[in-house]
Amino acid sequence: MQLTEMTFSQAQPIQSYGPGFFRIGGQVIEGAALIHAEGAQSWAGVDAVETVLAMRDKIDVVLFGTGQAMAPVPAVFRSALEEAGIGVEPMASPQACRTYNVLVSEGRRVAAALLPL
């Protein structure tokens, strides 16, 4: 089997995560996090949809990490993003972290909105 090393030319990968935290570029974010090509920050959760909407010209899709297990995206959050032309893909936060890393290594315009484990 041939392995290909992932490179991250434009974004910091998610390095690790655990109960209540995410580590990106050596920075630990406690609680919910919003990660995108320009950086990472604490996020107030689905009630802070405006923070995600502010990136509408820089992203095509948001990977919505729902915590330990897969859960539906709250309707108001999904509707606001879809009206702005941003796709939303729900998945458990561990899967969202891994998927984010793959997509940013490919140069995709993606963000991860992650609820903690």
N, C-alpha and C positions, 0 to 999 in steps of 0.2 A: 504494500500500500504506500502510495506517495502522499506525503503531507505537505501542505502549502502554508507557509507562515503568513499570518494576517498582519497587515500594516495599517496604521491609522494616521494618514497624512493630515486630515483636517479635523479630527475630533478625538477626544480622550475616551478610551474604552472604560467600561465599568469593570473595575479590578476585582471587587469582591462585594459580598452582601452578607448580612446575617440578621439575627433578631433585632429589628429596630434601626438598622443602619445600611448605608450604601457607601462604598469607597470608590471615588473617581479621581484620577490624577493625584493620588496621595491624600486627597481631602475626604474627610468623613462627614457625611450628611446624615444626621439623625432624623428619623421619621420619614415622611413622604419626600420624594425627590423628583425634580424635573431635570432631565439630562438631554442635552442637544449639542450640536457641533460647536457652538460657541462657549460651552461650559456646562456647569451643573449648579443647582441651587436647591435650597429647601423649597418645598411646595406645600401650600395649605390644603391640597386635595381637590376634589371635584368642585367644591364651592369656589375655587380660584380659577375658573375656566378662562378668565381674561388674561392670565399669565400665559397660557398656552396660545390663546388667540393672537397675542402680540407677536407670535412667531409665524403667522400665516404665510408670509412671503418667503420663509426660509425652510419650511418643512412641507412634506406631502402627506405624511402619516404619523400618527402617535401610537406607540405601543403602550397600552394601558395595563400596567401591572397591578393586578387586583389583590395582591397579598399572597398568602400561602397557597390558596386554591383559586381556581378559575371562578369568576363571578360575572354577572352581566354588567355592562356599562350603564350607569344611571342615565335615564332618558334625556334629562335636561343637558347634561354634559355632552352626550353623543350628538344631540340635535344642534347645539351651538357650534361644535367643531365641523359637523357635516355641512351646515349652512355656510361656513367660512371656506369650504372646499378642502378640509383636512379629513383624511380617513382616520378611523379609529379601529384598532385591533386589540381586543381584550385577551389577556392570558395571565396566568399566575406570574407573580413578579420574578421568580427565578428564570422562567422561560423568556420573559420580556428582556431581562438583562442579557441573556445569551443571544437572543435574536437581534437586539440593538447592536451588540458588538459585531455580529456578522454583517449587518446592513451598513453600519458606518465604515467598516473596512472596505466595502464595495463602493463607497462614496455616495450612498443614498441620502436623501434629505429626510431624515427621520428624527423623532424625539421619543424619549421614554418618560412617561408620567407614572411613577412607581409608588404604590402604597407599600409600607413596610411589612415584613413577615411578622 
